[in-house]
Amino acid sequence: MEQVFSYIIGLGAAVMMPILFFILGVCIGIKPGKALKSGLLVGVGFVGLSVVTALLTSSLGGPLKQVTEIYGLQLGIFDMGWPAAASVAYNTTVGAFIIPVCLAINIVLLLVKATNTINIDLWNYWHYAFIGAVVYFACDNIWWGFFAAIICFVITLVMADLTTKKFQAYYKDMDGISIPQPFVQGFVPFAEGLNWCMDRIPGMNKLDIDAEGMKKKFGLLGEPLFLGVIVGLIIGCLSYPSWSEIVAHIPAILGLGIKMGAVMELIPRITGLFIEGLKPIAEATKDMVSRKFKNSAGINIGMSPALVIGHPTTLVVSLLLIPVTLLLAVVLPGNQFLPLASLAGMFYVFPAVLPITKGNVVKTFIIGLVALTVGLYFVTDLAPWFTLAAQDVFARTGDAAVAIPEGFQGGALDFASSIFSWIIFHLVHDFKWIGAGLLVAGTTVMAIINRRRIIKASYEKNIDRSTAA
């Protein structure tokens, strides 16, 4: 069984998800041709996103490495990026069984009305498997690993339900869709708390600058495309130690600027492919589930945050935070993690934050700054256990994605920087049964509150129907 699921996961999101959506589409009554097209568009979207992400990583990799060498920015934790985290997650017993286990739990929670989300974003189940795998290796107990993964899954489902209303109201064409991805949902507590505080600061509560407002106010300077070019040029210049070398390498610097601009321009276009492919599946699934759960207040389909990372505010803030995060990594006392490969995942910090800040660039930037500052310390703290898991997986599989250079520990911004992973890990690892009891109690309370909210919404919906009739 473990080998079967490892083989399926090994196909990668670009192959696995089209097959999944084709089968799902046919099962829920979509014509095979339309289901196939939807699946292929999703696959093309993943390929396109991978190509653009690789362009970002490969283009920035060399210059950022030169910057670290020029300014002596050497830290002890090697950034392995999300592919290493996913490899660690899926190449363990926890990862092999995480999909069927979590799907079964999802169905149970739907039946008892403790959630309104069906999480079909199977590729991103690696986030649950990741925290489970790290706990497994740290505690040397597979059951603690499964426990951590399941707790993370349930918390994420509830958070997806609680954030759905704002999410669907803010983003276009997202009716019936939620984002049950723990890395994304992990930033919601920061966003809610900081946004509440900023709304009570005189002047800040009247500051309303979104990406469209930036375009109107600053013209070309406010365009994500132009900002990408500018940031690329600045990083390119910083990667050379003298003016003479900068002048000598002007073509390379200009090329980096154009590539960064291309990333900013292409991502929104690629996310359009995801939306086009997923929309028929989401609508058909929603109709079918609504018929099965007639008294429900509305079932939401859990999808990948890749659907919305092309929002202009996400692009602008992510790009601005790249150099700022590098600076923070160097100046923060006690931090040992220098993010390089993980920078490509910066876009995934904000899908659930924007509905809270209403796309305000300044507020979103501040929230991202605080969350990533804390996240750097989380990665530093979890690095020994991430390294232990990665070394075991490399010894068994030889997967180059999890090979850690000698003399370094391993880390990744996604999902090791999440407050969910940090809290769950330490409660289970440090306190065992007491920590597990606290997690069960907290998760149960969240599920009960969510259930009451769902039942109340269903009751109000039925009252409205009766009144209309």
PEMOCOR-V962245 format. One record per residue. N is the residue number from 1. SS is DSSP state (hx for helix, st for strand, lp for the rest). NEAR is the number of other C-alpha atoms within 12 Angstrom. Layout:
# PEMOCOR-V962245
N,SS,NEAR / N,SS,NEAR
This chain:
# PEMOCOR-V962245
1,lp,15 / 2,hx,20 / 3,hx,16 / 4,hx,17 / 5,hx,25 / 6,hx,28 / 7,hx,17 / 8,hx,26 / 9,hx,33 / 10,hx,26 / 11,lp,19 / 12,lp,27 / 13,hx,34 / 14,hx,28 / 15,hx,25 / 16,hx,29 / 17,hx,38 / 18,hx,34 / 19,hx,28 / 20,hx,31 / 21,hx,41 / 22,hx,32 / 23,hx,25 / 24,hx,28 / 25,hx,34 / 26,hx,24 / 27,hx,17 / 28,lp,24 / 29,lp,21 / 30,lp,27 / 31,lp,19 / 32,hx,20 / 33,hx,15 / 34,hx,25 / 35,hx,33 / 36,hx,27 / 37,hx,29 / 38,hx,36 / 39,hx,39 / 40,hx,32 / 41,hx,33 / 42,hx,41 / 43,hx,34 / 44,hx,30 / 45,hx,36 / 46,hx,35 / 47,hx,27 / 48,hx,28 / 49,hx,34 / 50,hx,27 / 51,hx,22 / 52,hx,30 / 53,hx,35 / 54,hx,25 / 55,hx,27 / 56,hx,38 / 57,hx,31 / 58,hx,24 / 59,hx,34 / 60,hx,39 / 61,hx,27 / 62,hx,24 / 63,hx,32 / 64,hx,36 / 65,hx,28 / 66,hx,22 / 67,hx,28 / 68,hx,27 / 69,hx,17 / 70,hx,17 / 71,lp,17 / 72,lp,14 / 73,lp,25 / 74,lp,26 / 75,lp,28 / 76,lp,27 / 77,st,36 / 78,st,33 / 79,st,42 / 80,lp,41 / 81,hx,38 / 82,hx,36 / 83,hx,38 / 84,hx,38 / 85,hx,48 / 86,hx,42 / 87,hx,43 / 88,hx,52 / 89,hx,46 / 90,hx,46 / 91,lp,43 / 92,lp,38 / 93,hx,32 / 94,hx,42 / 95,hx,47 / 96,hx,34 / 97,hx,34 / 98,hx,42 / 99,hx,37 / 100,hx,22 / 101,hx,26 / 102,hx,37 / 103,hx,25 / 104,hx,19 / 105,hx,27 / 106,hx,33 / 107,hx,24 / 108,hx,18 / 109,hx,28 / 110,hx,35 / 111,hx,23 / 112,lp,20 / 113,lp,33 / 114,lp,36 / 115,lp,44 / 116,lp,50 / 117,st,50 / 118,st,42 / 119,st,41 / 120,lp,33 / 121,lp,36 / 122,hx,37 / 123,hx,40 / 124,hx,42 / 125,hx,43 / 126,hx,44 / 127,hx,48 / 128,hx,51 / 129,hx,47 / 130,hx,53 / 131,hx,55 / 132,hx,53 / 133,hx,49 / 134,hx,55 / 135,hx,43 / 136,hx,34 / 137,hx,33 / 138,hx,30 / 139,hx,28 / 140,lp,19 / 141,lp,21 / 142,hx,24 / 143,hx,21 / 144,hx,34 / 145,hx,39 / 146,hx,39 / 147,hx,38 / 148,hx,46 / 149,hx,43 / 150,hx,41 / 151,hx,43 / 152,hx,46 / 153,hx,48 / 154,hx,45 / 155,hx,43 / 156,hx,46 / 157,hx,49 / 158,hx,45 / 159,hx,39 / 160,hx,45 / 161,hx,43 / 162,hx,32 / 163,hx,38 / 164,hx,38 / 165,hx,25 / 166,hx,29 / 167,hx,37 / 168,hx,27 / 169,hx,20 / 170,hx,23 / 171,lp,32 / 172,lp,19 / 173,lp,22 / 174,lp,31 / 175,lp,28 / 176,lp,37 / 177,st,43 / 178,st,47 / 179,lp,49 / 180,lp,45 / 181,lp,46 / 182,hx,48 / 183,hx,49 / 184,hx,45 / 185,hx,43 / 186,lp,45 / 187,lp,41 / 188,hx,39 / 189,hx,26 / 190,hx,35 / 191,hx,38 / 192,hx,27 / 193,hx,21 / 194,hx,29 / 195,hx,32 / 196,hx,18 / 197,hx,18 / 198,hx,26 / 199,lp,21 / 200,lp,14 / 201,lp,14 / 202,lp,10 / 203,lp,10 / 204,hx,21 / 205,hx,19 / 206,hx,14 / 207,lp,21 / 208,lp,22 / 209,lp,26 / 210,lp,32 / 211,hx,34 / 212,hx,24 / 213,hx,22 / 214,hx,26 / 215,hx,22 / 216,hx,14 / 217,hx,15 / 218,hx,17 / 219,hx,16 / 220,hx,19 / 221,hx,21 / 222,hx,27 / 223,lp,29 / 224,hx,38 / 225,hx,32 / 226,hx,29 / 227,hx,36 / 228,hx,38 / 229,hx,32 / 230,hx,31 / 231,hx,35 / 232,hx,37 / 233,hx,31 / 234,hx,29 / 235,hx,37 / 236,hx,38 / 237,hx,32 / 238,hx,28 / 239,lp,30 / 240,lp,29 / 241,lp,22 / 242,lp,13 / 243,hx,14 / 244,hx,11 / 245,hx,17 / 246,hx,21 / 247,hx,16 / 248,hx,15 / 249,lp,22 / 250,hx,20 / 251,hx,16 / 252,hx,25 / 253,hx,31 / 254,hx,26 / 255,hx,26 / 256,hx,35 / 257,hx,31 / 258,hx,28 / 259,hx,33 / 260,hx,43 / 261,hx,31 / 262,hx,30 / 263,hx,43 / 264,hx,43 / 265,hx,27 / 266,hx,32 / 267,hx,39 / 268,hx,30 / 269,hx,26 / 270,hx,34 / 271,hx,34 / 272,hx,28 / 273,hx,30 / 274,hx,42 / 275,hx,37 / 276,hx,28 / 277,hx,33 / 278,hx,47 / 279,hx,33 / 280,hx,36 / 281,hx,43 / 282,hx,41 / 283,hx,28 / 284,hx,29 / 285,hx,35 / 286,hx,33 / 287,hx,23 / 288,hx,23 / 289,hx,27 / 290,hx,25 / 291,hx,16 / 292,hx,16 / 293,lp,22 / 294,lp,18 / 295,lp,24 / 296,lp,32 / 297,lp,34 / 298,lp,40 / 299,lp,39 / 300,st,42 / 301,st,41 / 302,st,43 / 303,lp,40 / 304,lp,39 / 305,hx,38 / 306,hx,44 / 307,hx,39 / 308,lp,41 / 309,lp,41 / 310,lp,39 / 311,lp,40 / 312,hx,39 / 313,hx,43 / 314,hx,42 / 315,hx,45 / 316,hx,46 / 317,hx,45 / 318,hx,40 / 319,hx,41 / 320,hx,35 / 321,hx,37 / 322,hx,38 / 323,hx,30 / 324,hx,28 / 325,hx,34 / 326,hx,35 / 327,hx,27 / 328,hx,28 / 329,hx,36 / 330,hx,26 / 331,hx,19 / 332,lp,22 / 333,lp,16 / 334,lp,21 / 335,lp,32 / 336,lp,34 / 337,st,47 / 338,lp,47 / 339,lp,51 / 340,lp,40 / 341,hx,37 / 342,hx,41 / 343,hx,37 / 344,hx,41 / 345,hx,40 / 346,hx,45 / 347,hx,42 / 348,hx,39 / 349,hx,47 / 350,lp,50 / 351,lp,51 / 352,lp,51 / 353,lp,48 / 354,hx,45 / 355,hx,32 / 356,hx,36 / 357,hx,40 / 358,lp,31 / 359,lp,37 / 360,lp,36 / 361,hx,39 / 362,hx,32 / 363,hx,39 / 364,hx,45 / 365,hx,37 / 366,hx,29 / 367,hx,38 / 368,hx,46 / 369,hx,34 / 370,hx,27 / 371,hx,36 / 372,hx,48 / 373,hx,35 / 374,hx,31 / 375,hx,42 / 376,hx,43 / 377,hx,32 / 378,hx,34 / 379,hx,43 / 380,hx,37 / 381,hx,32 / 382,hx,40 / 383,hx,37 / 384,hx,28 / 385,hx,36 / 386,hx,51 / 387,hx,39 / 388,hx,29 / 389,hx,42 / 390,hx,42 / 391,hx,33 / 392,hx,27 / 393,hx,32 / 394,hx,22 / 395,hx,17 / 396,hx,17 / 397,hx,19 / 398,lp,17 / 399,lp,23 / 400,hx,19 / 401,hx,26 / 402,hx,37 / 403,lp,34 / 404,lp,33 / 405,lp,19 / 406,lp,12 / 407,lp,13 / 408,lp,25 / 409,st,32 / 410,st,43 / 411,st,50 / 412,lp,50 / 413,hx,49 / 414,hx,48 / 415,hx,51 / 416,hx,51 / 417,lp,44 / 418,lp,42 / 419,hx,37 / 420,hx,41 / 421,hx,46 / 422,hx,38 / 423,hx,29 / 424,hx,43 / 425,hx,43 / 426,hx,30 / 427,hx,27 / 428,hx,37 / 429,hx,31 / 430,hx,18 / 431,hx,18 / 432,hx,24 / 433,hx,17 / 434,hx,15 / 435,hx,23 / 436,hx,29 / 437,hx,19 / 438,hx,20 / 439,hx,30 / 440,hx,25 / 441,hx,17 / 442,hx,22 / 443,hx,28 / 444,hx,21 / 445,hx,18 / 446,hx,26 / 447,hx,32 / 448,hx,23 / 449,hx,22 / 450,hx,32 / 451,hx,29 / 452,hx,21 / 453,hx,24 / 454,hx,31 / 455,hx,24 / 456,hx,19 / 457,hx,21 / 458,hx,24 / 459,hx,19 / 460,hx,18 / 461,hx,19 / 462,hx,19 / 463,hx,15 / 464,hx,13 / 465,hx,13 / 466,hx,10 / 467,hx,9 / 468,hx,8 / 469,lp,7
